[in-house]
Amino acid sequence: LNARAEGPALDAMVVGAGPVGVLIASELASRGCQVRIIDKLQEQMLQTRASGIAAHSMEVLPEAVVGKILSTSKHVVHARLWETQDKGSGQLVGDIDFRPMKTSAAFKGMRSQMQWLTEKQLTEHLESFPRVQDPRQCMAIERGVE
């Protein structure tokens, strides 16, 4: 795969710099792959679309990222989901008790934090790897690329 005719050959191109895209790019780079990560957005999205981080997800995250998430996230043991109606009223649509969940001994239940913060922590890890185009520079997300 050669994403640019003038650039070096790539092993992978990751499209999308959400949590999964950044994690995939980091994992590939940590294994010596030449990776390019692009995102169509000019800036990181601040809207949270996923705030929960499951115990099984924590098990596969890089150790440095896990430490940051544990220090900045909240441990969720119970959640109530509300659907907002007109004029601010709401209706309960879900009630979840995470305590009986079967999870790993290391990471019980669910962690929660804003998605942009998880992406920031994953991006900091990604930036610890050399950049494909110039190994003297660190990897970075190329934004505004379609």
WOGI-V165912 format. One record per backbone hydrogen bond with DSSP energy under -1.0 kcal/mol. NH is the residue of the N-H (numbers start at 1). CO is the residue of the C=O. Records with the same first field share a line. If there is no record, write none. Layout:
BEGIN
NH: CO ; CO
END
This chain:
BEGIN
10: 1
11: 34
12: 34
14: 36
16: 38
22: 18
23: 19
24: 20
25: 21
26: 22
27: 23
28: 24
29: 25
30: 26
32: 29
33: 28
36: 12
38: 14
39: 142
53: 111
55: 109
58: 54
59: 55
60: 57
66: 62
67: 63
68: 64
69: 65
70: 66
71: 67
72: 68
73: 69
74: 112
76: 110
79: 96
81: 94
83: 91
85: 89
89: 86
91: 83
93: 81
94: 81
96: 79
98: 77
101: 98
110: 76
111: 53
112: 74
113: 51
118: 114
119: 115
120: 116
121: 117
122: 118
123: 119
124: 120
125: 121
126: 122
127: 123
128: 125
129: 126
131: 137
137: 134
139: 129
142: 37
144: 39 ; 41
145: 39
END
